[in-house]
Amino acid sequence: MKKTEQKNTRRRGNRGEGAVCRYLRRRGYRILERNFTIKGGEIDIIAGRFRYIVFVEVKTRSKATDTEKYGHPADAVTEEKKTHLRRAASRYLALHPSNKKPRFDVAEVFIPEENQTGFAKIRYIKEAF
């Protein structure tokens, strides 16, 4: 992947994560952390609500039609990725003990291209794995 493509992909990912944070806040979640990173894993969003601490993996596409070509964004959360997310979540909980029940969610985000107007469309999957 070229450097400009990586930059665009990261920018699109940041926009998607921001949209999911807004989505979660509107539903009463408190954002605890974004982009929690350890060696071998990263969690896009960590949020809390009621009895849950939620670890959210965000997958962003620029077009809903990309699903025809690449499948649903949630399909990109492979078993290997789930292992990395669980490892990062365990580390986060070791650093920030909580009596809340952990949950793993996936947010699929479809955002317009940067030069287009419109809102992000979010498909939020609770207890994805």
DAFEN-V258578 format. One record per residue. N is the residue number from 1. RES is the residue in one small letter. SS is DSSP state (helix for helix, strand for strand, loop for the rest). PHI is phi in degrees with one decimal (999 if undefined). Layout:
n	res	ss	phi
N	RES	SS	PHI
N	RES	SS	PHI
//
This chain:
n	res	ss	phi
1	m	loop	999
2	k	loop	-71.9
3	k	helix	-58.7
4	t	helix	-67.3
5	e	helix	-65.6
6	q	helix	-62.4
7	k	helix	-62.3
8	n	helix	-66.1
9	t	helix	-63.2
10	r	helix	-64.6
11	r	helix	-62.5
12	r	helix	-62.4
13	g	helix	-61.7
14	n	helix	-62.7
15	r	helix	-62.9
16	g	helix	-63.7
17	e	helix	-63.5
18	g	helix	-61.1
19	a	helix	-63.2
20	v	helix	-68.5
21	c	helix	-59.4
22	r	helix	-62.0
23	y	helix	-57.4
24	l	helix	-65.7
25	r	helix	-58.1
26	r	helix	-63.0
27	r	loop	-101.7
28	g	loop	91.3
29	y	loop	-82.2
30	r	strand	-107.5
31	i	strand	-77.4
32	l	strand	-92.2
33	e	strand	-165.5
34	r	strand	-122.5
35	n	strand	54.8
36	f	strand	-71.6
37	t	strand	-124.3
38	i	strand	-129.0
39	k	loop	-62.1
40	g	loop	89.1
41	g	strand	-177.3
42	e	strand	-144.1
43	i	strand	-115.6
44	d	strand	-65.9
45	i	strand	-139.2
46	i	strand	-119.0
47	a	strand	-134.5
48	g	strand	-127.7
49	r	strand	-160.6
50	f	loop	49.5
51	r	loop	-93.3
52	y	strand	-113.5
53	i	strand	-111.3
54	v	strand	-112.6
55	f	strand	-104.1
56	v	strand	-112.3
57	e	strand	-98.4
58	v	strand	-107.0
59	k	strand	-121.5
60	t	strand	-115.2
61	r	strand	-125.9
62	s	loop	-87.9
63	k	loop	-140.9
64	a	loop	-63.2
65	t	loop	-69.4
66	d	helix	-60.7
67	t	helix	-63.3
68	e	helix	-64.8
69	k	helix	-86.5
70	y	helix	-113.5
71	g	loop	85.3
72	h	loop	-68.4
73	p	helix	-53.8
74	a	helix	-62.2
75	d	helix	-63.8
76	a	helix	-77.4
77	v	loop	-88.5
78	t	loop	-77.2
79	e	helix	-59.6
80	e	helix	-62.4
81	k	helix	-63.6
82	k	helix	-60.8
83	t	helix	-60.9
84	h	helix	-63.6
85	l	helix	-65.1
86	r	helix	-63.5
87	r	helix	-63.7
88	a	helix	-64.8
89	a	helix	-64.5
90	s	helix	-61.1
91	r	helix	-65.2
92	y	helix	-59.9
93	l	helix	-67.7
94	a	helix	-68.0
95	l	helix	-81.3
96	h	loop	-133.0
97	p	loop	-55.4
98	s	loop	-147.1
99	n	loop	-91.6
100	k	loop	-80.1
101	k	strand	-79.7
102	p	strand	-74.1
103	r	strand	-143.0
104	f	strand	-112.9
105	d	strand	-117.1
106	v	strand	-126.4
107	a	strand	-115.1
108	e	strand	-96.2
109	v	strand	-123.6
110	f	strand	-115.8
111	i	loop	-118.9
112	p	loop	-66.5
113	e	loop	-57.7
114	e	loop	-56.5
115	n	loop	-91.5
116	q	loop	-110.5
117	t	loop	-99.3
118	g	loop	132.0
119	f	loop	-104.5
120	a	loop	-70.6
121	k	strand	-107.4
122	i	strand	-120.6
123	r	strand	-111.0
124	y	strand	-105.0
125	i	strand	-113.3
126	k	loop	-77.1
127	e	loop	49.3
128	a	loop	-64.2
129	f	loop	-157.5
//
